[in-house]
Amino acid sequence: MPTKDKRVDAYIAKAGAHAKPVLETIRSAVHTHCPECEETIKWGHPNFMYNGGILCNVAAFKAHCHVNFWNGKLFGELRDDASWARLSKVETVSDLPSKRMLTAFIKKAMELSAAGAKPAKAAPKPKPELAMPDAFMAAIRKNKKALATFEKFSASSRREYVEWIASAKGEDTRARRVAQAVEWMAEGKSRNWKYT
C-alpha cells in the first residue's frame, strides 16, 4: 500500500489547473512502479522517497511542471531519449514521456537507489589568476610585515584583497584601499577579518 502524505494532497489541490493532472499522473506512476516509496514535502514540493533517499520529485510552476529524478545524471542511455529533455518543462499530460519510458525512468531510479549510487559532484572549476595591480604589489613590498603576511595567505585570501582593490572605480578609492590593505596585512589580518 503506498504511503501518501496529506501535504502532497494539499500541494496538488493548490496547483493550477494545468498542473493537477501532471502531478497526479506522476504520483500514480511512482506509486504503481515503486509501491514502497513514501511521499514527503522537501523544498516546498512533493518528493518521493525510496531506500532512504530521494527517488524523484515534482514541482508545479505558473505554466508548467518539472519532474526531477534525483540520480538522473546516472541514467546513461535513458537520458538520450527525447522524453528525458521534456521532463524539465511539462505543460500538459501529453508532454510526459510515454508510460513505457516513464516506467523505465522510475525503475532505473529505483535500481540506482537500491545500489546506493550517488551522482558524482563536479569538481569546482579553479578561478583564473587575477592580475595583481602594480600599485598594490609595490605598496606591499615597501612593508615587510605586510609582504610576509601576503605571502603566507592562501590563494583565496590573496584573491579577496586583489578583487577588492581591482574593483575600485576611482584612483582615489583604489589608493585608499591599497593603504588600508597594507595596514591590515601588516597586522596579520585577512581582508574580511572583521567577520571571522
C-alpha positions in Angstrom: 0.0 0.0 0.0 1.5 3.4 -1.0 2.5 5.7 1.8 0.8 9.1 0.9 1.3 12.4 2.6 -1.7 14.8 3.1 0.7 17.7 2.4 1.1 16.3 -1.1 -2.7 16.2 -1.5 -2.8 19.9 -0.4 0.1 20.8 -2.9 -1.8 19.2 -5.8 -5.1 20.8 -4.7 -3.4 24.3 -4.7 -1.7 23.7 -8.1 -3.0 25.4 -11.2 -5.5 23.5 -13.5 -2.7 22.7 -16.0 -0.5 21.1 -13.3 -3.0 18.9 -11.4 -3.3 16.2 -14.0 0.5 16.1 -14.5 1.1 15.9 -10.7 -1.5 13.2 -10.3 -0.1 11.2 -13.2 3.5 11.3 -11.9 2.3 10.4 -8.4 0.2 7.5 -9.7 3.1 6.2 -11.8 5.6 6.4 -9.0 3.3 4.5 -6.6 2.4 1.9 -9.2 6.0 1.0 -10.0 7.5 1.7 -6.6 4.8 0.9 -4.0 7.4 1.0 -1.2 8.1 4.8 -1.8 7.0 7.3 0.7 5.8 10.8 0.0 7.0 14.0 1.7 7.4 17.7 1.1 11.0 19.0 0.7 11.9 22.4 -0.6 8.2 23.2 -0.8 7.3 20.5 -3.3 6.4 16.7 -3.4 9.3 14.3 -3.1 9.1 10.5 -3.4 11.5 8.7 -1.1 12.9 5.2 -1.6 15.6 3.3 0.1 16.4 6.2 2.4 16.9 8.7 -0.4 15.0 10.8 -2.9 13.7 8.8 -5.9 12.2 11.7 -7.7 10.3 14.9 -7.1 7.9 17.2 -9.0 7.2 20.9 -8.8 4.4 22.9 -10.3 5.0 26.4 -11.7 2.7 29.0 -13.2 2.7 27.5 -16.7 4.5 24.1 -16.4 5.7 21.4 -14.1 9.2 20.0 -13.6 9.9 16.3 -12.9 13.3 15.5 -11.5 14.9 12.1 -10.9 17.4 12.5 -8.2 20.0 10.2 -9.7 19.1 11.2 -13.3 22.7 12.1 -14.1 23.5 8.4 -13.8 20.7 7.2 -16.2 23.1 6.7 -19.1 21.4 5.9 -22.4 18.0 6.6 -21.0 18.9 10.3 -20.9 19.5 10.2 -24.7 15.8 9.7 -25.3 13.9 12.8 -26.3 11.5 12.1 -23.5 14.2 13.0 -21.0 14.5 16.6 -22.1 10.8 17.1 -21.9 10.8 16.4 -18.1 12.0 19.9 -17.4 9.0 21.7 -18.9 5.9 19.6 -18.7 2.8 21.8 -19.6 0.2 19.0 -20.1 0.0 15.3 -19.5 0.7 14.8 -23.2 4.1 16.3 -22.7 5.0 13.5 -20.3 7.1 10.6 -21.6 5.2 7.5 -22.8 4.1 5.2 -20.0 6.9 2.8 -21.1 9.6 5.5 -20.8 8.2 6.8 -17.5 8.3 3.3 -16.1 11.8 2.9 -17.4 12.9 6.1 -15.6 11.2 5.0 -12.3 12.8 1.5 -12.5 16.2 3.0 -13.2 15.9 5.4 -10.3 14.9 2.5 -8.0 17.8 0.4 -9.2 20.3 3.2 -8.6 18.8 4.0 -5.2 18.9 0.3 -4.2 22.6 0.2 -5.2 23.4 3.3 -3.1 24.5 5.2 -6.2 25.1 8.9 -5.9 25.9 11.3 -8.7 29.5 12.5 -8.5 29.9 16.1 -7.5 31.5 18.2 -10.1 34.9 19.4 -9.1 34.8 23.2 -8.7 36.5 25.0 -11.6 39.6 26.8 -10.5 39.2 30.6 -10.7 41.6 32.3 -13.2 44.5 34.0 -11.7 43.8 37.7 -11.2 46.2 40.4 -12.4 47.9 41.9 -9.4 47.6 45.7 -9.5 51.1 47.2 -9.8 50.4 49.9 -7.2 49.2 47.2 -4.7 52.3 45.0 -5.1 54.6 48.0 -4.9 52.9 49.1 -1.6 53.2 45.6 -0.1 56.9 45.3 -1.0 57.5 48.5 1.0 56.2 46.9 4.2 58.0 43.7 5.2 55.3 42.6 7.7 52.5 43.1 5.0 54.6 41.2 2.4 55.3 38.3 4.8 51.5 38.1 5.6 50.5 38.3 2.0 53.0 35.5 1.0 51.5 33.3 3.8 47.9 33.8 2.7 46.0 31.1 0.8 45.1 31.8 -2.8 41.6 32.7 -1.8 42.8 35.2 0.9 45.0 36.9 -1.7 42.2 36.9 -4.2 39.9 38.7 -1.7 42.4 41.6 -1.4 43.1 41.8 -5.1 39.4 41.7 -6.1 38.7 44.4 -3.5 41.4 46.7 -4.8 40.7 46.0 -8.5 37.0 46.7 -8.1 37.6 50.3 -7.1 36.2 52.6 -9.7 38.3 55.7 -9.0 42.1 56.1 -8.4 41.5 57.8 -5.1 39.4 54.9 -3.8 42.0 52.4 -5.1 44.7 54.3 -3.3 42.7 54.3 0.0 42.1 50.6 -0.3 45.8 49.8 -1.0 46.8 51.8 2.1 44.1 50.0 4.2 45.1 46.6 2.8 48.8 47.2 3.7 47.9 48.3 7.2 45.7 45.2 7.8 48.2 42.8 6.4 51.0 44.4 8.5 48.8 43.4 11.4 48.3 39.9 10.0 44.7 40.4 9.1 42.8 38.9 6.2 40.6 41.1 4.1 37.4 40.1 5.9 39.0 39.9 9.3 36.0 41.7 11.0 33.7 38.7 10.1 35.9 35.8 11.2 
